[in-house]
Amino acid sequence: MGALFYRSALGYTQIVSKVRENLKRINIEGSVVYNEPMAKHTTFRVGGPAEVYIRPKNSADVAKVVQYCRSSQTPLFVLGGGANILVSDKGISGIVLAMESLHHISLSGTDLLVQAGAGVSEVSAFAAERGLGGFEFIYSMPGSFGGAVWMNARCYGSEVAEVLREVTYLDTEGNVAQMYPAREEFSYKDTPFMKNPWIILEGKISLTPADPNSLWKEMKEFETDRRTKGHFDAPCAGSVFKNNRDFGAPSGQIIDRLGLRGTTLGGAQISPIHGNIIINQGNARAQDIGDLIDFVQNQVHTQFGFHLEPEVIRVGDWT
């Protein structure tokens, strides 16, 4: 996942025409698709087309695309696993850089070196099979390793920053850089990557020896808990709002106090099972989901004076 940057006033035809012409010259090894529906690539299963959708084959491809976007002022959005984002029905202008092909995981002692496009459940399973614990908390979550690092993903009392030791990324100039993150640089679902348009390429996590059977038992319990809460019943992004305990209760409980479970707007619905999940009933538009998020925020603020902060990030043209 990454921020939209290198904004441009060019229209669709101009951007696509420029990209078609210039990609021949920069010669990337990955694939390029035009007018790609983003509903195919998000966990909400909504979203209009990406004008240009690029799957880089390697880090060199990523660097070439970033350098091109910088020099041409072409908008760029970096896509991880498609979780925690809500893509506009109008789609995304410019280039979407999908990191899914960069998914290699390697082992060095008790450290894992993980490329950004690897799924977090895949990383958890890789570690557990080798008797390494510390990343099991994230098992069965949607999304990519890069996205989890980007937002310091947290659940069941643990977070990525606890095991993260090194991150390799591209800066805004397209140069490779390393970060050895100090714990204080990462807080609750907040990281330096959320404040800067850098692109995560890979990261190193340090784990500890553990019994594989015990790890898998705990991981399956996490999966069951998520299933019980309705995470897998319909397209969704998991928790919609951050759980700010300063409000005295998790966001789902605050929403439940207003009796909002089951509330529908168009094809979107607040899950009948969990107040902090909004689902696509099969025919939702991104606008339906966005409007329902706004409705919940307004109701909670009106009744309790709290401002629930969304985890879900709106991407694309919402004007």
KAJOWO-V502679 format. One record per backbone hydrogen bond with DSSP energy under -1.0 kcal/mol. NH is the residue of the N-H (numbers start at 1). CO is the residue of the C=O. If there is no record, write none. Layout:
NH | CO
NH | CO
//
This chain:
2 | 78
5 | 76
15 | 11
16 | 12
17 | 13
18 | 14
19 | 15
20 | 16
21 | 17
22 | 18
23 | 19
26 | 22
27 | 23
31 | 55
33 | 53
35 | 51
36 | 50
38 | 48
39 | 47
40 | 37
41 | 38
43 | 82
45 | 42
48 | 88
50 | 36
51 | 92
52 | 94
53 | 33
54 | 96
55 | 31
62 | 58
63 | 59
64 | 60
65 | 61
66 | 62
67 | 63
68 | 64
69 | 65
70 | 66
71 | 67
72 | 68
73 | 69
74 | 69
76 | 5
77 | 95
79 | 97
86 | 313
88 | 315
91 | 88
92 | 49
95 | 75
96 | 52
97 | 77
98 | 54
99 | 79
102 | 99
103 | 101
106 | 113
108 | 111
111 | 108
112 | 205
113 | 106
114 | 203
115 | 104
116 | 201
117 | 102
118 | 115
120 | 143
123 | 119
124 | 120
125 | 121
126 | 122
127 | 123
128 | 124
129 | 125
131 | 128
132 | 127
133 | 208
138 | 135
139 | 136
141 | 138
145 | 118
146 | 116
148 | 144
149 | 145
150 | 146
151 | 147
153 | 148
155 | 158
158 | 155
160 | 153
162 | 159
163 | 160
164 | 160
165 | 204
166 | 204
167 | 179
168 | 202
169 | 177
170 | 199
171 | 175
174 | 171
177 | 169
179 | 167
185 | 182
186 | 183
187 | 190
190 | 187
194 | 191
198 | 196
199 | 170
201 | 168
202 | 168
203 | 114
204 | 166
205 | 112
206 | 163
207 | 110
208 | 133
210 | 131
215 | 211
216 | 212
217 | 213
218 | 214
219 | 215
220 | 216
221 | 217
222 | 218
223 | 219
224 | 220
225 | 221
226 | 222
227 | 223
228 | 224
229 | 225
230 | 227
231 | 226
240 | 276
242 | 309
244 | 242
245 | 243
247 | 244
248 | 245
254 | 250
255 | 251
256 | 252
257 | 253
258 | 255
259 | 256
260 | 255
262 | 270
263 | 260
265 | 268
268 | 265
269 | 279
270 | 263
271 | 277
277 | 274
279 | 269
280 | 235
281 | 267
289 | 285
290 | 286
291 | 287
292 | 288
293 | 289
294 | 290
295 | 291
296 | 292
297 | 293
298 | 294
299 | 295
300 | 296
301 | 297
302 | 298
303 | 299
304 | 300
305 | 301
311 | 240
312 | 240
313 | 84
315 | 86
317 | 91
//
